[in-house]
Amino acid sequence: MNKIFYRLLIILLMIFSFYYTNKMIEFLKEKDPIMKDIKKTSYKYKEDSTDALIVGNNIIPGKKGKDIDYKKSYSKMKQYGMYNEVLTVLKDVKPVISIDDNYDKYIISGNREKRSISLVFKVYKDTNIDGILDILRDEKIEANFFIDGTYLENNISKIKNMKNHELGILSYDNSYDKSLFETSISYLENIYEKDVKYCYSENNMEVLNLCSKLKLHTIMPSLIIKNNLYREVKSNLDNSLIISIDVNNYNIKELKVTIDYIKGKGYKILLLSDLLSE
């Protein structure tokens, strides 16, 4: 019994010694002139985060803040031997309310401060996207394609050629059966060699609920264009729009001039993962 007590006492003393040593190191670090100088300049780098905006079932991404990573900054400057502001290391500060924690909401746009937009195309089994891919390549633009399972099964080689774009899941022959949906996602990820992040919906709660359970974000475009692409974009262009474009001959003919118009107005055309990044 005495041996057990003795061993427990030794263990407790070791734990206390470790804890005390760490506290002492932290105390001395705080008193170090280098750390004091780092904290004096914190006001230059601190940027508050902005929470995501939730209205009903819709959500708009917030924005990450910035702050000094004191531990890494101190370590770098200590190795250097003195305070040097150039060696300051920053870290992201995540919003308290973030799209990363809200899969049960429709993402309807990017953060409104971004002068950027995303182009989205829906791909069904009979969709001919060759013309769109040619224009995007010539314009050096990346876009998002939401792909139906039936198209996926019959166009593997074309999917492999779309890896520089961002691919998401649409449905399976207009059905949202959970098992077929999951199979399509797994199949797409295997061909695409990247994780699928997004589902597409035009205010369909069945899609939202299904994708939420699968930890996928559901986008609901800010602007859905059936035809008259150039006119619609010219009339509605704004910060952080998600623009869904129907794939038809009329819109394909107007795609190049529309992209040139968007660029000419100073907007960047981004993938959804970039547009929606906080």
N, C-alpha and C positions, 0 to 999 in steps of 0.2 A: 504493500500500500504506500509506504514511504517512497519507494522508487517511482511509482506512478506520479505521486505528488511532486517529486523532485523534477521529473521530466516535464510535467505541465508548467512548473515554475520557470524552467529554462526556456520553454517555448514562448511563454508570456513575456519574459524578459527580452527575448530576441525580437518579438513583434513590437514591443514598446521601443526598443532601441532603433529598429528600422523606421518606425513612425517618427520618432524624435529626430533622427538624422535627416529624414526628408523635410520635416518642418523647419529644421535649422538651415538646410540648404535653400529652401524657399525664402526664408527670412533674410538670409545674406544676399540672395539674388535681388530681392526688393530694395535693399540698401545700396546695391551696386550703382555707381554713377551712370553706367551704361543703361541700365534698366530705367533709371530716373529720366534720362534724356529721351529714351524711347517713348515713355509715357507723356512727356512734355509735348511731343509732336503728334500725339494720337488724333488731335482735332483736325489735322490736315487730311487724314485718311478715312475717318469714320463716316460712313454713309448709311443711314437708316434703311432697313428693308421696307418694302411696301406689300401689304397683305393682298392676296387674291380677292377679287370682288365677286361675291356670290349674290345673285338675284334669282330667287325661286330655284328652278332646276338648272340655271345657267351659271357659268363661272368664267371669269377673265383672269389670266395669270397676273400675279403680282411681280415684284422685282426683288432680287437678292440685294442685301446691303453689303457693305465692306467694313472691315475692322482690321487692326493690326494683329497678326499672330505673334504675341509677345514671346512665347517660348522659342519659336524658330528664329525670330529677329534677334533675340538676346544671344542665342547659340551662335549665330553667324557673326555677330559683332564681337562676341567674346573671343572667338577664334581669330578675328582680325586684330584684336588687341585694343580697340577703342570704338567709341560711337561713330557710326557712319550711316547717315540717313539713306544712302543708296542701297544698303543691305536690308532695309525694312521689308519684311515679308507680310503680305496681306492674306486675309482669308475671307471667304464668303459668309454672309450671315443670312440664313434661310428665313423667309417670311413665316410668321406664326401661322397664318392661314395660307396654305400652298395648294396648287393643283396636284402636287405629288400625293397629297393625303385625301383627295376628293375625286374618286373614280365614278361617283354616282351623280355627276353633273355634266351637262353638255358644255364643252369648251367652244365658245362662239367667236373668239378672236384672240389675237395675241395682246400683250400689254400695249395700251393705247399710245404710249410714248415712242414706240418703235415705228420709224418711217419705212416700213417693210410690209410685204404681203406674201401669202402662199397661194400657189395654184394647185387645184385638186381636180383629178379626173377619175370618173367611175368606169371600171372595166368589166363588162359582162361577156358572156360566151361568144357573142357575135361582133364584139367591138373591134374595129380596125384602128389600132393606135400607131401604125407605122408613120403616118404623116406627122403626128404630134411629136413622136420621138425624134424625127428628123429635124423639125423646127427647133426643139429644145436643145438638141446637140449643136446646131448652127448658131444659136443664140447664147450658147454656154450657160444654159439655165437648168436648174434642178427643180423637179416638181414632185408631187405626191400622187400615187396611183392606188386606189382602193379596188381590190381585185375579188371578183366572185369566184367561188370554188370550182365551178365548171370551166371557167376560162383557165384557171390555174392548172387543172388536170391536163388540158390539151395544148398548153403553150409553155412548156418548161424551158425550152431554149430561149424564148423571148423574155421570160422572167429573168433568166440569168444575164441577159443583155441590159437589164434595167437596174443593175445593182448600184449605179451612181445616183439613182433616184430613191425616194423613200416609199416603201410599199406597206399598205395596210390591208385589212380584211373588210370585205363588203357584205357578203352573204354567201349562201350556197344555193344557186338557182332560185334566188329571191326568197329562200327559206332561212329561218333563224333557229333551226334545230340545234340544240346545244352540242350534241356529239359531232354532228357534221361541221359545225362552226369550229370546234376545237381541233378536229382533224385537219381542216383547211389551214388553220393557223400553224399547226405543227408542220404541215407539208410546205407551206410558204416559207417558214423560217429555215427549213432544211435546204430549200433551193436558194433562198435569198442570202443565207448565211449570216443573218442578223436577226435580232429580236423584233417582233411586231409590237408596236407601241399603241397604235390607234385603230379605232373603229369609225365608221361613217354612219351618220344618221341625219334624217331630215325630220326631227322631232318624233322619233319612234321609241317609245318607252321600253318596248321589248328588247331592242338593240341595247339601249342604255343599261338596263338591268343585267342583261347577259354579259356585256363587256365589263361592267363593274365587278361582277363575280370573278371574272378572269383577270382582274387587275390591268385592264386596258382602258385608256382614256377614249372617250367618245367625242369626236368633233362634230359640230353642227355648223355648217358654213354660214358666214355672215352674208354672203351673196351667192345665189344660185342662178346660173345663167343658162337658159335653154337655147336661146339664139340671140342674134344682134350683139355679139360679144363685145365688139369695139365700142358701140354706143353705150352699152350697160356699164362697162368699166369706166368709160370717160365720165359718165354721169354720177357714178357712185364711189370712185376711188378715194380711199381714206386709209389712215394708219392702221396697220395690223389686221387687215381684212383676210379672211379665209375665203377664197373665191373658187366655187365649184363650177366647172365648165362641162356641159354635156358634150360628148364626143359625137359630132356630126359634121358633115361636109361644110356647112356654113361657118361653124365656129373654127374649124381647122383653117379655112381660107383667111379668117381674120386674126388668127392667133399671132402671127409674126408682127403685124402692125400694132396689135394690142400690147404685146411685150415691149415693143419699141416705145410706145406711148408711156407705159408704166415707168420704164427706165428714164425716159426724158423728163418725167415729173420728179425725178430724184428718189424714187422708191427702189429698195432692194427686193429681189424675189428670192425668198428663202424656203428651205424645207420646213415642214411643220415643227420638227424637233428643235430647230433654231428659232423660229418665230415664237413658239410657246415656251421657250426656255426662260426661266425666271432669273 
